[in-house]
């Protein structure tokens, strides 16, 4: 599982419209390349409490990172952190689904 985290500051806990637009650009840039190559799937997006988090599942973290770098090439820097986690059973996704 690859987790991309974007922290921001907001009184409401939600991103401003301009920040949300940049988040959408980030999401679309990454999703379009990794999903079209069947390299990863975006499973969960959680936004609130001054954080937006995208969770992708990929069989090959190195390939995902190469595609991530390709997707963001030439774009202004995004204030994100990328975490690589081991979750072969998709436990994080299953926990989110159960929580509904």
Rosetta blueprint (number, residue, H / E / L):
1 X L
2 X E
3 X E
4 X E
5 X E
6 X E
7 X E
8 X L
9 X L
10 X L
11 X L
12 X L
13 X L
14 X L
15 X L
16 X L
17 X H
18 X H
19 X H
20 X H
21 X H
22 X H
23 X H
24 X H
25 X H
26 X H
27 X H
28 X H
29 X H
30 X H
31 X H
32 X H
33 X H
34 X H
35 X H
36 X H
37 X L
38 X L
39 X L
40 X E
41 X E
42 X E
43 X E
44 X E
45 X E
46 X E
47 X E
48 X E
49 X L
50 X L
51 X E
52 X E
53 X E
54 X E
55 X E
56 X E
57 X E
58 X E
59 X L
60 X L
61 X H
62 X H
63 X H
64 X H
65 X H
66 X H
67 X H
68 X H
69 X H
70 X H
71 X H
72 X H
73 X L
74 X L
75 X L
76 X L
77 X L
78 X L
79 X L
80 X E
81 X E
82 X E
83 X E
84 X E
85 X L
86 X L
87 X L
88 X L
89 X L
90 X L
91 X H
92 X H
93 X H
94 X H
95 X H
96 X H
97 X H
98 X H
99 X L
100 X L
